[in-house]
Amino acid sequence: MSGHSKFANIKHKKEKNDAAKGKIFTRIGREIAVAVKEGGADPANNSKLRDIVAKAKANNMPNDTIDRSIKKAAGDANAANYEAITYEGYGPSGTAIIVETLTDNRNRTASNVRNAFTKGGGNVGTNGCVSFMFDRRGQIIIDKEECEMEPDDLMMIALDAGAEDFSEEEDCFEVYTDPDSFSAVREALEKEGIPMASADITMIPQTYVDLTEADDIKRMNRILDLLDEDDDVQEVYHNWNEPDEEED
């Protein structure tokens, strides 16, 4: 894991998100709607909803907005039915990209995702064409500046709760879990009052690709920007070894 900390990117994304909170809140609202429909409106009895509420708080979503989203999802029989669809494809120089969406119109979403890949010189492939290059894991990132606990104590809490791996990076701690253990580990850290910069089940690339040509980097950023602008897109995973912000 070492050497591929994405904490700098998370901080950068958070800064970008501050300027586009409405979009982030809309995406989290969709996740809440799906979780409530699948498991009910009580976070105490719905671990998926608990995880999404924690994610909402990590993104500074106000409690009343979270509560409103849950109530709306629970009480609105006419609410849109969101369908989860995953797309896989290739960016410049064979970079692997996975796009997770929640949509109420699969034709619109398929067209927009395909368009984003095409405009960046990539192409959408078949299901499974790149996902084998990633491992699905729970990932919890803790900002060292926000955490007063000793690294060894933090590691023991995480491992005792069921984490598979713990690493100390330059500016953060990273905790990795099996997807099934993610909720238990996240809740154990939350119970200890440990602030989390991010906590998600994510796709971790097994290997990373460096883009050296300026045109390739420009095209890759074009794909990622277009996907980021699409309201139906929830998450984008890729194996491009993005340069740190200060190196740009």
Backbone hydrogen bonds, N-H to C=O, Kabsch-Sander energy under -0.5 kcal/mol:
donor,donor_aa,acceptor,acceptor_aa,energy
4,H,1,M,-1.8
10,I,6,K,-2.2
11,K,7,F,-2.8
12,H,8,A,-2.2
13,K,9,N,-3.0
14,K,10,I,-2.8
15,E,11,K,-2.1
16,K,12,H,-2.4
17,N,13,K,-3.5
18,D,14,K,-1.9
19,A,15,E,-0.8
19,A,16,K,-0.9
20,A,17,N,-1.3
21,K,18,D,-0.6
23,K,20,A,-0.7
24,I,20,A,-1.6
25,F,21,K,-3.2
26,T,22,G,-2.0
27,R,23,K,-2.1
28,I,24,I,-2.5
29,G,25,F,-2.5
30,R,26,T,-1.8
31,E,27,R,-1.9
32,I,28,I,-2.6
33,A,29,G,-2.3
34,V,30,R,-2.2
35,A,31,E,-2.5
36,V,32,I,-2.8
37,K,33,A,-2.0
38,E,34,V,-2.0
39,G,35,A,-2.7
40,G,36,V,-2.5
45,N,42,D,-1.7
46,N,43,P,-1.0
50,R,46,N,-2.2
51,D,47,S,-2.3
52,I,48,K,-1.9
53,V,49,L,-2.6
54,A,50,R,-2.1
55,K,51,D,-2.1
56,A,52,I,-2.6
57,K,53,V,-2.3
58,A,54,A,-2.2
59,N,55,K,-1.2
60,N,57,K,-2.0
61,M,56,A,-2.6
66,I,62,P,-2.1
67,D,63,N,-2.9
68,R,64,D,-2.2
69,S,65,T,-2.2
70,I,66,I,-2.2
71,K,67,D,-2.6
72,K,68,R,-2.8
73,A,69,S,-2.2
74,A,70,I,-2.2
75,G,71,K,-2.3
76,D,72,K,-1.7
77,A,75,G,-1.0
79,A,76,D,-1.5
82,Y,80,A,-0.8
83,E,103,T,-3.2
85,I,83,E,-0.6
85,I,101,T,-1.6
87,Y,99,V,-2.8
89,G,97,I,-2.4
90,Y,123,N,-2.8
91,G,95,T,-2.7
94,G,91,G,-1.2
95,T,92,P,-1.7
97,I,89,G,-2.5
98,I,237,Y,-3.1
99,V,87,Y,-3.1
100,E,98,I,-0.5
100,E,235,E,-2.8
101,T,85,I,-2.2
102,L,232,D,-2.3
103,T,83,E,-2.3
109,T,105,N,-2.1
110,A,106,R,-2.6
111,S,107,N,-2.1
112,N,108,R,-2.4
113,V,109,T,-2.8
114,R,110,A,-2.3
115,N,111,S,-2.3
116,A,112,N,-2.1
117,F,113,V,-2.1
118,T,114,R,-2.6
119,K,115,N,-2.6
120,G,116,A,-1.0
120,G,117,F,-0.5
121,G,118,T,-1.8
122,G,117,F,-3.4
123,N,90,Y,-2.1
125,G,88,E,-3.0
129,C,126,T,-2.2
132,F,128,G,-0.6
133,M,130,V,-2.4
134,F,131,S,-1.8
135,D,204,I,-2.6
137,R,135,D,-0.7
137,R,202,T,-2.4
138,G,177,T,-2.4
139,Q,200,D,-3.2
140,I,175,V,-2.7
141,I,198,S,-2.7
142,I,173,F,-2.6
144,K,171,D,-1.9
146,E,143,D,-1.2
147,C,143,D,-1.0
147,C,144,K,-0.5
148,E,146,E,-0.5
154,L,150,E,-2.5
155,M,151,P,-2.8
156,M,152,D,-2.2
157,I,153,D,-2.1
158,A,154,L,-2.2
159,L,155,M,-2.9
160,D,156,M,-2.8
161,A,157,I,-1.5
162,G,159,L,-1.1
163,A,158,A,-2.5
164,E,176,Y,-2.5
165,D,176,Y,-1.8
167,S,174,E,-2.6
169,E,167,S,-0.6
169,E,172,C,-3.0
173,F,142,I,-2.4
174,E,167,S,-2.9
175,V,140,I,-2.8
176,Y,165,D,-2.8
177,T,138,G,-2.2
181,S,178,D,-1.4
182,F,178,D,-0.8
182,F,179,P,-0.7
185,V,181,S,-2.3
186,R,182,F,-3.0
187,E,183,S,-2.6
188,A,184,A,-1.8
189,L,185,V,-2.1
190,E,186,R,-2.4
191,K,187,E,-2.4
192,E,188,A,-1.1
193,G,190,E,-1.8
194,I,189,L,-2.3
197,A,141,I,-2.2
197,A,195,P,-0.5
198,S,141,I,-1.5
200,D,139,Q,-2.3
202,T,137,R,-3.3
202,T,200,D,-0.6
204,I,135,D,-3.0
204,I,202,T,-0.6
206,Q,133,M,-2.9
209,V,239,N,-3.5
212,T,210,D,-0.6
217,I,213,E,-2.1
218,K,214,A,-2.4
219,R,215,D,-2.5
220,M,216,D,-2.7
221,N,217,I,-2.5
222,R,218,K,-1.7
223,I,219,R,-2.2
224,L,220,M,-2.4
225,D,221,N,-2.7
226,L,222,R,-2.3
227,L,223,I,-2.3
228,D,224,L,-2.2
229,E,225,D,-1.6
230,D,226,L,-0.6
230,D,227,L,-0.9
231,D,229,E,-0.6
233,V,230,D,-1.4
234,Q,100,E,-2.8
235,E,100,E,-1.7
237,Y,98,I,-2.9
239,N,96,A,-1.3
241,N,209,V,-3.0
242,E,240,W,-1.9
247,E,244,D,-1.6
248,D,244,D,-0.8
248,D,245,E,-1.2
